[in-house]
Amino acid sequence: MANNSAAAKDKPGPAAVAGAGTRALDRIIHERLRLGIVSALSVSESLTFRELKKILDTTDGNLSVHARKLEEAGYIDCEKKFEGRLPRTEYRLTASGRSALENYLTHMEALIQATRHG
């Protein structure tokens, strides 16, 4: 029994791990719609504005605002072109965006583990 309590003293409690994870969370990705955008792009080479709008079930304005924030952070690239007379906006996840998503997921996994095993 003494060994278990000694091990417990060395292991940070859930509050300590949760606090550290919260400070480390990327606030740009943490917002629900932006997380949805980078997650969708992480499993596709590229997605159009219309595809993202359908996947995320959001409005044009909402998607535009959040995509712009991700683009300004360097997490996604945006290419605008025309197909015939119709505009086509296509998004891709950048290496920086993929890294940011991986870091975010690592922090979230640590929070989940601390909660389950705390």
Summary of the structure (lengths in Angstrom):
residues: 118
radius of gyration: 19.1
end to end distance: 17.6
largest distance: 74.7
contacts: 316
relative contact order: 0.18
helix: 67%
strand: 15%
